[in-house]
Amino acid sequence: MPLAMAKVRIEEADPGEVLILLVTDPEAPLDVGAWALDEGHRLEVSVWEDWTEIRLTRGRAR
């Protein structure tokens, strides 16, 4: 679900804007990261005790 939501929301963002995802799914950073790399977006991941923060910066429009 986090990847599907990220795909929709990042399309609404302008290049350089940041989308922050707060997730509990341990696979989400891998899924979102692979997709972000393929699409040219920047990804930063911070792991906390019970959740993970994914900061996704929109790349240039294709």
N, C-alpha and C positions, 0 to 999 in steps of 0.2 A: 504493500500500500504506500509506503513512503516514496518509492520511485514514481509511481503513477501520479501522486500529488505533486511531486517536484517537477515532473514534466509539464503539467498543466500550469503551475504557478510561474515557472521560469519563462515560459512563453509570454506571459503578461508583463514581464520585467524588461526594463531597458538595459542595454549593455553596461556593465559596471555595477548594476544594482545587486544587492545581496539578499538571498533567501535563506532563512534560518529554519532548519528542521530539528525538532527535538524528538528523538526516537528511542524506543526500548528494544527494537528488533536488532539483534546482534549482527545480522547479515546486511542490514540497510546501508552501512558505510561502504561495503563492497559493491553492492548493486548500484547505488547512486554514484559511487566513484568511477566505476567502469563506464557508465553512461555519460557522466560529466566529461571524462577524458575523451570519449568518442565524439562528443558534441562541442568540445572546445571551451567548456566552462571550468572555472577554478574551484577547487574543493579544499576545505580545511575541516578537520575532524578533531573534536575534543571529547574524551571519554570521561564520564563522571561515575559516581557510585552505581546508580540505578538506571542511567540513561546516557545517551550520546547526543552531542550537538554537532550538526552538520551545517557548515556555512558554505553556501553555494553562490559563487559570484558569476553572474551572467557574462558569457563571452560575447564576442561580436556576432551580429546577426548574420546568418548564412544566406 
